[in-house]
Amino acid sequence: MLSAPFSNNLYLRTRCSLLAMYNHSLPLNGLRVLVVDSDLDSRVLLTMVFEEYGVETIAATSAFEALEIVKQVKPDLLISEISLPNEDGYSLMRKVKAVEKARQVEIPGIALTTYDGEDDRAHALSVGFCKHLPKPFDIDELITTVACLTRQVQWELTT
């Protein structure tokens, strides 16, 4: 299992071994995913993983930046850390839900976070995240969850 946080000095070795670590049969090519995390290593790791699947990754470092992106571009999926500077991921998801309602679109969300308690999970789901995954995360689980939430595959997700 490869996990985040991710050390930059492992980048080259990890990139070469990623192909052997997860299932490439899931059809994710062409998806657009917005990744929101203030941690550079997490953003780099997620971008690198999604790149291997042909997923376009848009990265944001704050809730404010992410909301501006959502207003301009409709991502297929939002993946956000809960612990963000100035405004947390819970608040971001509430605002994304308001944008969804105004535009009549759906942007499913994954809370990929260090906040991994049962209360944190329940709170994330209550504000509109579809799935709560704790860090460190399992790449196979993340990719399967992305495929399910973007309806690339039919699979029953347990929250």
C-alpha positions in Angstrom: 0.0 0.0 0.0 1.3 3.4 -0.9 0.1 6.2 1.3 0.2 9.9 1.7 1.9 12.0 3.1 4.4 11.4 0.5 8.1 12.4 0.5 9.3 14.2 -2.6 12.6 12.3 -2.6 10.7 9.1 -3.3 9.0 10.6 -6.4 11.0 9.0 -9.1 11.2 5.5 -7.5 7.5 5.6 -6.7 6.4 6.8 -10.1 8.1 3.8 -11.7 6.5 1.3 -9.4 2.9 2.7 -9.4 1.8 0.8 -12.4 2.2 -2.5 -10.6 0.3 -1.3 -7.5 -3.2 -0.7 -8.8 -5.8 -1.8 -11.3 -5.6 -0.1 -14.6 -8.7 -1.8 -15.9 -11.0 0.8 -14.4 -12.1 3.3 -17.1 -11.2 6.8 -15.7 -9.6 8.3 -18.9 -11.0 11.8 -19.5 -12.3 12.5 -16.1 -11.6 15.9 -14.5 -10.9 15.8 -10.7 -10.4 18.8 -8.5 -8.0 18.0 -5.7 -8.0 20.4 -2.7 -5.2 20.0 -0.2 -2.8 22.5 1.4 -0.1 19.8 1.6 2.1 19.8 -1.5 3.1 16.1 -1.2 -0.5 15.0 -1.1 -1.4 17.1 -4.2 1.7 15.7 -6.1 0.9 12.1 -5.1 -2.8 12.4 -6.2 -1.9 14.1 -9.4 0.7 11.5 -10.2 -1.7 8.6 -9.5 -4.5 10.1 -11.5 -2.2 11.0 -14.4 -1.5 7.2 -14.8 -5.2 6.8 -15.5 -5.6 9.7 -17.9 -7.5 11.8 -15.4 -7.1 15.5 -15.7 -6.3 16.8 -12.2 -6.9 20.4 -11.1 -5.2 21.2 -7.8 -6.2 23.9 -5.3 -4.6 24.7 -2.0 -7.6 26.3 -0.2 -11.4 26.2 -0.1 -11.5 29.7 -1.6 -9.3 28.7 -4.6 -11.3 25.5 -5.0 -14.7 27.3 -5.0 -13.4 29.7 -7.7 -12.4 26.8 -9.8 -15.8 25.1 -9.3 -17.5 28.3 -10.5 -15.5 28.3 -13.7 -15.1 24.6 -14.5 -17.4 21.7 -13.7 -15.1 18.9 -12.3 -16.4 15.4 -12.4 -15.3 14.9 -8.8 -14.0 16.9 -5.9 -11.5 15.3 -3.5 -10.7 17.5 -0.5 -8.8 17.4 2.8 -10.9 18.6 5.7 -8.1 20.5 7.3 -7.5 23.5 5.0 -6.2 27.0 5.8 -8.8 29.7 6.6 -11.9 27.7 5.7 -12.2 23.9 6.2 -13.4 21.2 3.8 -16.8 21.0 5.5 -17.5 24.6 4.6 -16.2 24.1 1.1 -18.5 21.2 0.5 -21.5 23.2 1.7 -20.6 25.9 -0.8 -20.1 23.4 -3.6 -23.6 22.0 -2.9 -25.0 25.5 -3.2 -23.2 25.9 -6.6 -24.6 22.5 -7.7 -28.1 23.5 -6.8 -27.8 26.9 -8.7 -26.4 25.2 -11.8 -28.4 22.0 -11.5 -25.3 19.9 -11.7 -23.8 17.2 -9.5 -20.2 17.2 -8.3 -19.6 14.2 -6.0 -17.1 14.6 -3.3 -14.6 12.5 -1.4 -13.2 13.7 2.0 -9.6 12.3 1.8 -8.4 13.4 5.2 -6.3 13.1 8.3 -9.6 13.6 10.3 -10.4 9.9 10.5 -12.6 9.6 13.6 -16.2 8.3 13.4 -17.5 11.8 14.2 -15.4 13.2 11.4 -16.7 10.6 9.0 -20.3 11.4 10.0 -19.8 15.1 9.7 -18.2 14.8 6.3 -21.1 12.7 5.0 -23.7 15.1 6.6 -22.4 18.1 4.7 -22.5 16.4 1.4 -19.3 14.3 0.8 -20.3 11.0 -0.7 -17.3 9.1 0.8 -14.8 9.6 3.7 -11.4 8.1 3.2 -8.7 8.4 5.9 -5.1 9.2 5.3 -2.9 7.3 4.8 -5.0 5.9 1.9 -5.0 2.8 -0.2 -4.7 3.7 -3.9 -6.9 0.8 -5.0 -9.7 1.9 -2.7 -9.4 5.5 -3.9 -9.4 4.6 -7.6 -12.3 2.2 -7.1 -14.2 4.9 -5.2 -13.5 7.5 -7.9 -14.8 5.1 -10.6 -17.9 4.3 -8.6 -18.7 8.0 -7.7 -18.2 9.1 -11.3 -20.4 6.2 -12.5 -17.5 4.7 -14.5 -18.3 1.4 -12.9 -21.3 0.1 -11.0 -20.3 -1.0 -7.5 -21.9 -0.7 -4.1 -19.9 1.7 -1.9 -20.0 1.2 1.8 -19.7 4.6 3.5 
